Amino acid sequence: MYVFSRSFYVLTIRLLQLVKEKSKKGIMTKCVKKVLDIGFNIANANKIEIHCATKNVGSNRIVKKIGIKKEGTIRNVEIVNNEINDLNVYGILKSEYLKITT
């Protein structure tokens, strides 16, 4: 049994790959930082999880660059283009977020 108070939230977001013309311009990095800001400072989340396909090198690089820790891999969780894929799960706590933004 899990009991959560109203002030305890975990937000999960899924990073998708941008089209090649839009990649490597910092767009996704800015978006992730903004989602973290809104999640922690407005929605008052305690933790934010980010899921990235293991094969999506760019998204995995972004979350590592921001300082979000890899918590594990969910195996065989999605099918894309008739191919079974794994997802890396990254997580950041509000206390960790405050350390990297101050």
C-alpha distance (Angstrom), angle and dihedral (degrees) to the residues before:
residue distance angle dihedral
M1 . . .
Y2 3.79 . .
V3 3.78 124.0 .
F4 3.78 118.7 -167.7
S5 3.76 127.8 -176.0
R6 3.80 119.3 -138.5
S7 3.80 89.9 -105.7
F8 3.82 93.4 59.0
Y9 3.78 115.4 84.3
V10 3.76 134.7 158.6
L11 3.80 114.3 -159.4
T12 3.78 119.9 -161.7
I13 3.77 122.4 -161.3
R14 3.78 129.8 -178.3
L15 3.79 120.2 -142.6
L16 3.77 115.4 -144.4
Q17 3.75 128.5 -164.0
L18 3.81 116.9 -97.9
V19 3.78 121.5 -135.1
K20 3.79 110.8 -91.5
E21 3.82 94.5 -107.6
K22 3.82 90.2 60.4
S23 3.80 99.2 40.8
K24 3.82 126.1 103.3
K25 3.80 93.2 25.7
G26 3.81 97.2 103.6
I27 3.81 94.2 -108.5
M28 3.81 96.4 124.6
T29 3.82 92.6 42.7
K30 3.81 90.3 55.2
C31 3.81 90.6 46.6
V32 3.81 93.3 51.1
K33 3.81 91.6 48.1
K34 3.81 90.3 50.1
V35 3.82 92.1 49.0
L36 3.82 89.3 51.0
D37 3.80 90.5 49.5
I38 3.81 92.8 49.6
G39 3.80 93.3 41.5
F40 3.77 95.4 52.5
N41 3.79 103.3 29.6
I42 3.81 102.6 35.7
A43 3.82 106.5 21.0
N44 3.83 90.5 36.3
A45 3.81 93.4 -136.1
N46 3.78 117.4 179.4
K47 3.81 93.1 -153.8
I48 3.78 137.2 12.6
E49 3.78 122.2 -157.3
I50 3.78 123.9 -160.9
H51 3.79 121.9 -161.6
C52 3.82 120.4 -158.0
A53 3.79 129.5 176.4
T54 3.80 107.7 -107.7
K55 3.81 89.1 -126.7
N56 3.82 92.8 52.4
V57 3.79 97.0 94.5
G58 3.81 95.1 176.3
S59 3.80 96.2 54.4
N60 3.80 92.4 45.6
R61 3.81 89.3 50.7
I62 3.82 92.2 50.6
V63 3.80 96.1 54.8
K64 3.80 92.3 45.1
K65 3.82 90.5 49.2
I66 3.81 90.8 52.8
G67 3.81 89.9 51.9
I68 3.79 102.3 -107.4
K69 3.81 115.0 149.2
K70 3.78 124.3 -123.9
E71 3.80 109.2 -122.5
G72 3.78 99.6 -178.1
T73 3.78 147.9 -66.9
I74 3.79 128.6 -81.0
R75 3.79 106.7 -147.0
N76 3.81 126.2 -140.9
V77 3.80 93.2 -4.1
E78 3.81 103.6 140.0
I79 3.77 142.2 26.5
V80 3.81 118.6 -139.1
N81 3.81 120.7 173.4
N82 3.81 90.2 -9.1
E83 3.80 90.6 -56.8
I84 3.81 124.3 117.4
N85 3.81 110.9 -128.5
D86 3.79 138.6 -167.6
L87 3.80 125.2 -136.5
N88 3.79 127.5 -141.8
V89 3.80 112.5 -140.0
Y90 3.80 118.5 -146.7
G91 3.79 124.4 -176.3
I92 3.76 138.8 -169.8
L93 3.80 128.2 -173.5
K94 3.77 122.8 -144.0
S95 3.82 90.4 -113.7
E96 3.83 90.2 54.3
Y97 3.80 91.4 46.8
L98 3.80 91.4 53.2
K99 3.82 90.2 53.1
I100 3.80 94.3 53.8
T101 3.81 95.5 43.7
T102 3.81 100.0 47.5
